[in-house]
């Protein structure tokens, strides 16, 4: 199994470390020709405007969109969730539009409002998942084909799946819990 990690900006090294813990090959992706022969792709958290701008500058937007629409599993965390969304409020740049959701950027406020909490996520099995939210988005609206995987106690949707695309508002790569990545890899392995 070979998973690409978009390495233009953000927490990409942390995703690579989790994949290495799981004995999965990880490739850093900077250019379109590096997308060949991937089994899955991770779009990390970071600064969504920077990642979108660089994806456009390096001609990655269309190839990633085309591969995902052809069935390549994609995981987007935090900024990656914004990029996977069909629409993002307060975001004037292009998204991949791979999930039928509208997200709200910086839904919890500024950097100083970042927080950590335990969330229930049945798709990961028993026990809460320790979620790290850093200037995180939330899902404001999801179409019927989107499965909400996790919500905060106030009802804010913070993880979702649509087909072979998964998005989280939090950073699973900033914890030692590998269940979220294992869940993604199970989707990759399911063909």
PENORMO-V555385 format. One record per residue. N is the residue number from 1. OMEGA is omega in degrees with one decimal (NA if undefined). BURIAL is b if it has 24 or more other C-alpha atoms within 12 Angstrom, else e. D_CENTER is the distance of its C-alpha to the mean C-alpha in Angstrom with 2 decimals. Layout:
<<N & OMEGA & BURIAL & D_CENTER> <N & OMEGA & BURIAL & D_CENTER>>
This chain:
<<1 & 179.8 & e & 18.65> <2 & -178.4 & b & 17.04> <3 & 174.6 & b & 13.33> <4 & 175.8 & b & 12.59> <5 & 179.5 & b & 10.56> <6 & -169.7 & b & 10.65> <7 & -179.1 & b & 13.19> <8 & -177.9 & b & 14.34> <9 & 173.4 & b & 13.63> <10 & -170.7 & b & 11.86> <11 & -176.9 & b & 11.16> <12 & -179.1 & b & 11.11> <13 & 179.2 & b & 14.28> <14 & 175.3 & b & 13.09> <15 & 178.5 & b & 10.63> <16 & 180.0 & b & 13.76> <17 & 177.2 & b & 15.91> <18 & 178.8 & b & 14.17> <19 & 177.4 & b & 14.43> <20 & 175.2 & e & 17.99> <21 & -178.7 & e & 18.76> <22 & 178.8 & b & 17.97> <23 & 179.2 & e & 20.19> <24 & 178.5 & b & 17.72> <25 & -179.6 & e & 18.24> <26 & 177.7 & b & 15.71> <27 & 175.9 & b & 16.35> <28 & -175.7 & b & 15.48> <29 & 176.9 & b & 14.97> <30 & -171.3 & b & 16.91> <31 & -176.7 & b & 18.85> <32 & -176.8 & b & 18.87> <33 & 177.1 & e & 21.34> <34 & 178.2 & b & 19.06> <35 & -178.2 & b & 16.90> <36 & 173.2 & e & 19.93> <37 & 174.4 & e & 20.06> <38 & 173.6 & b & 16.44> <39 & 179.4 & b & 15.60> <40 & -178.4 & b & 11.80> <41 & 175.1 & b & 9.30> <42 & 173.3 & b & 6.39> <43 & -170.3 & b & 5.39> <44 & 169.8 & b & 6.01> <45 & -178.5 & b & 7.17> <46 & 179.6 & b & 10.60> <47 & -170.9 & b & 12.70> <48 & -179.9 & b & 11.33> <49 & 178.2 & b & 14.90> <50 & -178.8 & b & 15.45> <51 & 178.8 & b & 12.51> <52 & 179.8 & b & 13.51> <53 & -179.2 & e & 17.11> <54 & 175.7 & b & 16.82> <55 & 177.1 & b & 15.07> <56 & -178.2 & b & 18.05> <57 & -178.5 & e & 20.51> <58 & 177.0 & e & 19.69> <59 & 179.1 & e & 19.62> <60 & -172.8 & b & 16.13> <61 & -176.9 & b & 15.06> <62 & 180.0 & e & 17.43> <63 & 178.0 & e & 17.14> <64 & 179.0 & b & 13.37> <65 & -178.0 & b & 13.97> <66 & 179.7 & e & 17.05> <67 & 180.0 & b & 15.70> <68 & 178.7 & b & 12.96> <69 & 176.4 & e & 15.79> <70 & 174.3 & e & 17.99> <71 & 179.0 & e & 15.94> <72 & 176.4 & b & 13.64> <73 & -179.4 & b & 10.79> <74 & 174.7 & b & 7.31> <75 & 176.5 & b & 4.12> <76 & 179.2 & b & 1.18> <77 & 178.6 & b & 2.87> <78 & 176.8 & b & 6.05> <79 & 176.5 & b & 7.15> <80 & 175.5 & b & 4.18> <81 & 179.3 & b & 4.72> <82 & -178.5 & b & 8.17> <83 & 178.4 & b & 8.24> <84 & -174.2 & b & 7.38> <85 & 172.6 & b & 10.00> <86 & -176.0 & b & 13.62> <87 & 176.2 & b & 14.81> <88 & 178.5 & b & 14.16> <89 & -178.8 & b & 17.25> <90 & 179.6 & e & 18.68> <91 & -173.1 & b & 16.77> <92 & -178.8 & e & 19.28> <93 & -178.5 & b & 17.39> <94 & 170.6 & b & 16.05> <95 & 177.3 & b & 12.68> <96 & 178.5 & b & 11.82> <97 & -175.5 & b & 12.85> <98 & 178.0 & b & 11.33> <99 & -178.0 & b & 10.97> <100 & 178.7 & b & 14.15> <101 & 168.2 & b & 13.09> <102 & -179.0 & b & 14.32> <103 & 176.2 & b & 12.53> <104 & 177.8 & b & 14.54> <105 & 176.0 & b & 13.70> <106 & -173.5 & b & 15.16> <107 & -177.2 & b & 16.13> <108 & 178.8 & b & 17.73> <109 & -174.0 & e & 19.54> <110 & -179.8 & e & 19.89> <111 & -177.7 & e & 19.03> <112 & 179.2 & e & 21.98> <113 & 177.7 & e & 20.56> <114 & -176.2 & e & 17.63> <115 & 175.0 & e & 18.10> <116 & 179.5 & e & 17.47> <117 & 174.5 & e & 18.28> <118 & 176.6 & e & 18.51> <119 & 172.9 & b & 16.82> <120 & 179.2 & b & 17.91> <121 & -174.9 & b & 15.55> <122 & -179.9 & e & 18.03> <123 & -179.3 & b & 15.76> <124 & -178.0 & b & 15.70> <125 & -175.7 & e & 19.48> <126 & 175.2 & e & 21.90> <127 & 179.8 & e & 21.52> <128 & 175.8 & e & 19.24> <129 & 178.4 & b & 15.98> <130 & -174.4 & b & 16.25> <131 & 179.8 & b & 13.42> <132 & -178.4 & b & 13.35> <133 & 180.0 & b & 12.83> <134 & -175.8 & b & 13.44> <135 & -168.1 & b & 14.25> <136 & 172.3 & b & 11.58> <137 & 166.3 & b & 11.19> <138 & 176.0 & b & 12.26> <139 & 179.8 & b & 12.62> <140 & -177.1 & b & 16.19> <141 & 178.0 & b & 16.91> <142 & 176.7 & b & 15.75> <143 & -175.8 & e & 17.97> <144 & -179.5 & e & 19.70> <145 & -177.7 & e & 17.69> <146 & 176.7 & b & 14.54> <147 & 175.6 & b & 14.60> <148 & -176.5 & b & 13.79> <149 & -178.0 & b & 12.91> <150 & 176.2 & b & 13.66> <151 & 172.2 & b & 15.69> <152 & 179.9 & b & 17.48> <153 & 179.5 & e & 21.29> <154 & 178.4 & e & 21.77> <155 & 179.6 & e & 19.83> <156 & 178.9 & b & 16.77> <157 & -173.9 & b & 13.89> <158 & 173.3 & b & 10.85> <159 & -177.0 & b & 8.94> <160 & 176.1 & b & 9.54> <161 & 171.2 & b & 10.11> <162 & -176.7 & b & 12.04> <163 & -178.1 & b & 13.71> <164 & 175.9 & b & 11.67> <165 & 179.3 & b & 8.35> <166 & 179.7 & b & 6.21> <167 & 174.0 & b & 4.18> <168 & 176.2 & b & 5.40> <169 & -177.3 & b & 7.59> <170 & -176.6 & b & 8.68> <171 & 178.9 & b & 8.52> <172 & -179.6 & b & 9.40> <173 & -179.7 & b & 10.38> <174 & 176.7 & b & 13.06> <175 & 176.1 & e & 14.94> <176 & -179.2 & e & 17.21> <177 & -175.6 & b & 16.03> <178 & -173.5 & b & 14.58> <179 & -178.9 & b & 14.37> <180 & 177.8 & b & 10.66> <181 & 177.7 & b & 10.41> <182 & 176.8 & b & 13.70> <183 & 177.1 & b & 12.57> <184 & -178.9 & b & 10.09> <185 & 174.8 & b & 13.11> <186 & 176.8 & e & 15.43> <187 & 177.7 & b & 13.86> <188 & -175.7 & b & 14.20> <189 & -177.6 & e & 17.72> <190 & 173.7 & e & 18.73> <191 & NA & e & 19.29>>
